[in-house]
Amino acid sequence: MVRPQICRSLLFQPDINVYLSRHLQTTSLHATRHRSNHTPLTPTPTLISNSPLPLTIYQQARFLQDESFYTHNITLEKLPGRNSTPYKRRKKADSNFTDIMVVKLSSGAGGDGNVSFLRESGRAKGPPDGGDGGDGGSVYVQPVEGETSLHKIRKRVVAESGRGGSSSQMNGRNGNDVIIKVPVGTHITLSPDYVLERENPPPGEGWIHLSGFKEYNIERDFFKDLKKRKVLDDRAQERIERIQDSFPPDGIDLARPGPPVLLLKGGRGGLGNQHFHTTDIRNPRFATKGRAGLSGVFRFELKLLANLGLVGLPNAGKSTLLRAISNARPRIGHWQFTTLTPSVGTISLDVATADKTFTVADIPGIIAGANLNRGMGTDFLRHIERAGGLVFVIGLDSEDPIADLRVLMAELGPERMDGKRILVVATKADLPHTKVKYDPLVEFTKQRSWRTIPVCAIRKSKDIEILIRVMAETAGILK
């Protein structure tokens, strides 16, 4: 490959014309070191004329401690098709798709009760009027339609704590709840290394004393009686919290849209000193603290909901088929692993049955040894576990379509195929000499009571309409 040589005279002749070839696709870096007292060069762009493509020479000078400097001449060529859009303005690609997230969630703590007394003219000290603390915010999760990825969820979600009470019997504001919206089909489990436990003081503790009165309160008999009562109240509250904080060992499966589901309950607010005013306690100079919030590490796992799942080797034509039969627009190319993220397409039947639709999930291609983490692995197979049927996409351009089908069957395993309706779609049927490959494939599938249909997804012919009807029957939409 030819490298452009930048003459030293360019350092002192910024208007020189340089003629370079159109097919130049390299970047040249030529550095010369000068020891002189010349005035340092400024980064001045020099336009190169007489060149079919726009070239630019940037001159940049850097001083060193010994008063010498380096001048770098960098030749850049703007190649056809190179993306010149600034990085921040580029549209985010399919890399935003995330189907597994580990999130730490925390509910808010309850606000503390307040110690206050009524103040009014002509009255030295009135009755206690300290308000209660607000309850801490809770964390909810809600499955919603329209979401297809978990990438919008933050890795750390904290609900707001309750505000403390104030004077004039004013209770603190409750903390705001947090509602995490997730796609339908999300499965949430608690990390096995994490235990849901609130860090509350021992039963009977958790008091707030007015400044300078802690020792006085502790020595009083009425306060000792209150501590015994608080022990019973705290234990009762702990039982309630254990029920609220219990999480199913198998997790929560959000298989359909619905109202928010509680994950972590916020802490209860503390009591102000107005609650402790009795005939024996005329001036309660104490209140209680709010209950602690709850924290936990959860695993969010998305399993797309679709009536059918497309399974095939790389470059078998799954994405092309999905484009032809649905409203989805997956990426299409002639290289392996074009599909990097799962996509779901919705298929509508003809006008007579316009109210009937079904969905099809396209996952990245599977190769032999995918269960050993080769290729894209089998991580995306979770997205077809909920599907009622499977569609094996086999390309007739393969040397042995039956061997490809055997590979897919082996990688999926019998547990993922058990109880599902299966359809085999032979794509690229328009290629020459495919009948000799299609006939043995049909005999192989008949032995397993599977249906096989040949199609050409690029040409939208009648076989696509027939395929849609057959897929609807496989999905259980039509009989």
N, C-alpha and C positions, 0 to 999 in steps of 0.2 A: 504494500500500500504506500502510496506516495505521501510524504509529509512535506508541508510547505515550509520553506526556509525564509525566515524574516531577516532581512538585511539590517545591519546595525545602523545604516543611514536612516532607517525609519525613525530612529530616536530623535533625529534632528530635522527630518523632512516630513512633517505631518501631512502634507498635501500630496505625497507621492501616489501614483496610480499603480496598483498591483493587479496583474491578471492571473487568475487562478482557474482551475478546471471546474466545470459544473458538477462533476461527480465527486468532488472532494467531500469527505465525510469524517474528517479527523479534526482533532483539536491539538494545536501546536503550542508548546510552551517553551519559549526561548529566553533564557536569562543571561544577561551579561553584567559583569561587575566592573564598575568604573571607580577609579580613585582619582578624583579631580575636585576642583572647586566650582564645577558648573552649578548653575541654579537648578534645584530639583525640578523634575518634570511633574506636571499636574496630570491627573487622570483625564486626558482629553480624548474623546472618541474620534477616530479617523475613518472616514467613509472610503471604501475601496470601490472605485468605478471600473467600468469595462468588464464587469463580472456578471454572468447571468443570474447569480444568486447574491443576495445582500450579505456582505461580510463586514465585520467590525474588528478593529484593532484597539485594544484598551492598553494604555500605557499607565503603569502604576509605579511610583517611586517610593522606596522605604529607606529612611535614614538609619544608620547604625551609629554606635557610639564613636567610632573612629572616623566619622564624617564621610564615610563611603556609603554608597547606596546601590540597591539592586533595581534594575528596570525589567519588568516582566512584560513580554509581548504575547498576548493570547489571541489566537485566531479562532473565531467561532463562526460556524456556518449555520444559518437557519434552514434546517432540512424540511422538505415538504412533509406535512402531516404532524410535525412536532407541536405539542400542546404548548401554546404560549400564554394560556390563561393563568393568571396568578393562582397560587395554591389555595388561598383562602376563598377564592371565588369559584373554584371547581365544584361541581356537583358531587356529592358523596355517592360512591358506587355501591355495589351489592355487598361490600365488605362490612356494612353496618349490621348485617344479619347476625344475630346472636341467639343461640338456643339453650345456652347454659350460663347461668349467672350465680355467683356466690355473694350473698348480700348480708351485711350485718345490720340488723334492725334493733332499734331501741325505742321503747315507749317513754313518755315523759313522767317525771316524778311529781308527786303531789306538793302543792304549796304549803308553807307553814302557817299555823294559826297565829293570830296577833294578840299581844298583850296591851290593852289600852283601857282607859277609863274616861267616862264622860266629863267633859269640861264645859262649864257654863258660868255666866256671871253670877256672883253671890254664892257660889258653891265651890268649896275647896276641892272636893273630890267626889265625883259621881259614881254610879254603878259601873261595872265592867261592860265594855262595848266592843271588845276585840272581835273582828270577823274571822271566819274560817278561810283556810287556804283552798285554792281551786284544784280540781282534779287534773292529773296529768293527761296529755294527749295520748290516744291509742293509735296503733298501726293496723290498717286494714288493707286487704288486697281484693281487687274486683276484676273479674274477667269481662272483657268488653270485645265486641266484634270490631273488625277493622284493623286490629293490631296483629302483626305477623312476626314480630321480633321482640327480644328482651333487651335490646341495646339501649333503650331509653331509661332503664332503671339504674339509679345510682348505686354504687357499691356500699355506700354508708347512708342510711336513712334514720333520722332521729326526730321523734315527735317532740312537740313543745311541752315544757314543764308547766305546771300550774303556778299561778301567781300567788304570793302570800296575801293573807287577809290584812285589812287596815282598820282604822278606828271607825266609830259611828256605825258599827255592826255591818260594815261593808266586806263582803266575801271577795276573795281573789278570783280573777278570771280563770276559767278552765283553759288548759292548753289545747291548741288546735290539733285535731286529728290529722293523720297522714293516710291518704288512700293511694295505694300503688295500683295502677291499671296495667293489667297483663293480658296477653292474647288468650283467647279461649283454647283450652288444651294444655294449660300450664300445670305442672305438677310441682308441689312445694314440699320439701322435706327438711327436717331439722338436722344440722350437722351432728354426727354421732359423737364428736369430741366436745360438744358443748351441752351444758345442762342449764335449763331455764330456772333461774333462782334469783330472787330479789335480795338485795343487800340491805335488809332492815335491821335496826337495833334489836336486841333481845326483848321478849315480851315484858311490858312494864316500863321500858325505857323510852327515850325519844321525847324528852320534855324541853320546853323553851322557858327559861326563867327571866324575869325582869332583872335588869342589871343591878347587881349587889344583893339580890334576894335568894340566890340559889341555896346557900347554906341554911338560911332561915326557913325556906320551904321544906327542905329535906328533913329538918328536925321536927316539924309539926306532925301531930298524930293524924290530922285530917289528910295530909298529903300521903302518908303511908297507906291509909285506907284507899286513897285514889289510885295508888300504884297497884294495889291488889286487884282493883276493878279493871284497871287498864290491862293487866296481864290476861284476864279473861277476854277482854275485848280484842286484844291483839291476836290471841290464839284463834278466836272465831274469824277474824279477818284473814289470818293465814290459811285457814281451811277454805275460805271463799276464793282466795288468790290461787291456791293449788288447783281448784276446779277450773278457774278461768285460764290459768297458765298451762294447763295440760294440752299437749300436742299429740296427735295420733302418730303412732310409731311408723305407719305406712305413709304418712304425709297427707296432704290435701290435694285432691284432684279436681281442678276447675274445668270440667268437661263441657260446660254450657254457660252462656251469659247469665248473670244474676246480680243480686245486691252485693254490697261489700261484705267480706268475710273477715272476722276479727282474728288477727294473729297475736298481737301483744296488747294487753290491757294496761292503761296508764295507772299510776299510783293514786290512791285516795288522798284528798287534802286533809291537813291537820285541823284541829278544833281550836277556836279562839277562846279567850278566857271567859267570855260571856256564858259558856256552857257549864262552868264550874262555880257559878254564883249560887250559894245555898245559904240557909240560916246559920250554918256553922262556918261557912267560908264567905265572909263579907267582902273581902278584897283579894280575889285570886290573882296572884302575880305570876302566873304561869299559863302556858298553852302547850299544845302538842305539835310535833313535827309531822310533815306529810310523809306518806308511804313512798318507798322507792319505786322507780320504774323497773322495767324488765328489758334485758338485752339477750339477743340470740343470733346465731349465724345460720342462715337458711340457704338452701340450694334450690334455685328456680330452674326447672327443666321444661322446655317447651316441646310438646309432641303435637305436631300439626294434625288438625282434624280434617280428614278427607274420606270420601266414599271409596276411592280407589287409589292405589299407590303404583306409580310407574317404576319398574325395576329393570335395569339393563346394564350392559357393559358400557365403558366409555365410548363415545362416538357411535352409539347404536341408533341414534335418531330419536331419543326420548323428547328432547326439547323441541325439535322440529315437529314431532307429533303433537305435543301439547299446544304449540302455536296454531296448528291446523284445526284442532278440535275445540279450542276454548278461547277465552278472552285473555289468557296469560301471555306475557311477552318475555319468555326466558331468553338468555343469551345463547346464540347459535354460532358454531364454528366448526372447522374441519380438523380440530386438534382434540386430543384426549383431555378429559376433565374440563370441558367447556363450562359445564354446570358446577359451580362451586358452592352454591347455597340452595336449599330446598325452595321450591315455589309451588303455589297452589293455583290451579285454574278452575274456573266455574264453567260448566257446560250446560247450555240450555237446549232443550229438545225443540221439535218443530212447533209451528203455531198451534196445532191442535192440542199439544200438551205443553204450552208455554209456561204453565205454572210448575212444571217439574224440572228441576235442575239437580245436578250432582257435581261434586268437586273431585279433582284429580291432583295428587301430589307428585311432583317430580323431584327426585333426589339425585345427588351426584352419582356418577357411574361407579360400579363395583367391579373389582378385578379379582382374579384368583389370589387367595391369600389376604383378602381384605380383613379377615378376622385376626390376622397377625399385624394389623396396622399398616398394611401396604396400600399404596395409592391414597385414596381419601379415607380408607378405613371403613368401619361399619358404624361410626358414630351417628350417622344420619338415618340409620334404619329405625330409630325410635319414632320417626315421623310417619312410618307406615304401619306401626303396631296397632293403631286404632282403626285402620282402614278395614272396611268390610270385605274388600276384594283386592287382589293383586293383578297387575298387568305386566307380564314379562315382555319386554321389547327386545326382539332379536333381529339383528341386521342380516339380510340375506346376502350382503356382500362379504360376509365372513366365510372363511374356508370350511368351517364345520359349525353350522348353527346349533346342532344338537349338543355339541361339546360346550358351546357358550351357555346354553340353557342349563346344562348340568352344573356349570360353575356357579350360576346364580342360585340354583337350588341348594348347593352345598354351603354357600356363604350365608344364605338366609337361615338355614336350619329348619328342621321340622316344626319347632315350637312357634316360629313366626308364620308358618304356612298352615298350621293346623286350624281347621274350621273356616278357612277363607275360600271364597270363590275365586278361581284363577282363570285368566284369559291370556293367551299368547298372541302377540301382534308381531307379524313378520313384516318389517319395514324394508324400504328400498326394493320393493317388488318390481319396479319398472326396469331394473338393470337386466341385461341379457343373461341368459343361462341360469336363472334363479329357480326355475321350476324343478330342476333336478335336486336342488337343496330343500325346496319347500315340501315336496311330497314325503320324504323321510321324516321331516319335522312333524308333519300332520300325524303320521303313524305313531310317532313317539308320544305325542300329547294325547292321542285317543286312548292309549293304554292307561292313562291316568284320568280319563274322563274330563280332559280340559279341551276347551274350544280354541281353535286357531283361525286367524283371519289375516290375509295378506293386504297390505296397503302401500300407497305411495304418498307420503305426507307432503312432499313438495308440491305436487300437482293436486289441487283440490278437486278431485273427481268424485264419482258416486260412491267409491269405496270408503271415503271418509264419512259420508252420511250413514252408510251401513255400519261402519265401525262405531259411530256414536250410539246407534241403537243397541248394538251388541254390548258396548260398555255400560249402557244404562241397565241392561238386563243383569250384567255381572254385578253392578252396584246395588241391585235390588230395587231400582226405581221402576222398571218395567218388568212385566212377566211375559 
